Amino acid sequence: MTQRGSPKYRRGQRVKTAVDLINDDSFPDTKPDGVLLAAGAIGEIINVAIHTQANVPIYIVDFGDQLLIGCLEEEITVL
């Protein structure tokens, strides 16, 4: 188990969504609480950051078609 704040994954890794990714109002052209991507979508981590208040890693994943989504560790798995 990784320590809180210590990223489990790294930039450049290919991942897939472990769950449906739901719009948290970050995507204005998608209805609130609508599905952005279904579980199983494949992408690549392009950046890793730490949410300073929660001290958890946020993975910026490129899912293609100019769709970049910030994901939590429990929302993705490595291929």
C-alpha positions in Angstrom: 0.0 0.0 0.0 1.3 3.4 -0.9 1.5 6.2 1.7 -1.1 9.0 1.5 0.3 11.6 -0.9 2.8 9.2 -2.5 1.8 8.5 -6.1 1.3 4.8 -7.0 1.6 5.4 -10.7 3.9 7.6 -12.9 3.8 9.7 -16.0 3.8 7.8 -19.2 1.9 4.7 -17.9 -1.1 3.5 -19.9 -4.1 3.0 -17.7 -7.8 2.2 -17.9 -10.7 3.5 -16.0 -11.8 1.1 -13.2 -15.1 2.9 -12.8 -17.4 5.2 -14.8 -15.9 8.8 -14.6 -18.7 11.2 -13.7 -18.8 14.9 -14.5 -18.2 16.9 -11.3 -19.1 20.2 -13.2 -15.6 20.5 -14.6 -16.9 19.9 -18.1 -19.5 22.5 -18.9 -20.5 20.9 -22.2 -21.5 17.7 -20.4 -24.5 17.5 -18.2 -23.8 17.6 -14.5 -23.4 14.1 -13.0 -23.2 12.7 -16.6 -20.8 10.0 -17.5 -17.7 11.4 -19.1 -16.1 7.9 -19.8 -17.3 4.4 -19.1 -15.2 1.9 -17.1 -12.6 0.3 -19.3 -11.6 3.5 -21.3 -7.9 3.5 -22.0 -5.6 6.5 -21.7 -2.1 7.6 -20.7 -0.9 9.5 -17.6 0.6 12.8 -18.7 1.1 14.4 -15.3 0.9 13.6 -11.6 0.2 16.2 -9.0 -0.7 16.2 -5.3 -3.9 17.8 -4.1 -2.4 20.0 -1.3 -5.4 20.1 1.0 -6.3 16.4 0.8 -2.7 15.2 0.2 -3.7 12.7 -2.5 -2.3 12.2 -5.9 -4.2 13.5 -8.9 -3.4 11.9 -12.2 -4.0 13.9 -15.4 -4.9 11.2 -18.0 -5.1 11.8 -21.7 -8.0 9.8 -23.1 -7.5 11.1 -26.7 -9.8 13.4 -28.7 -8.4 16.3 -26.5 -10.1 14.8 -23.4 -7.9 15.3 -20.3 -9.3 14.2 -17.0 -8.0 14.4 -13.5 -8.3 10.9 -11.9 -7.9 9.5 -8.4 -5.9 6.3 -7.8 -9.1 4.3 -7.2 -10.5 5.4 -10.5 -7.7 3.9 -12.7 -5.7 0.8 -13.0 -2.5 0.1 -15.0 -2.7 -1.9 -18.1 
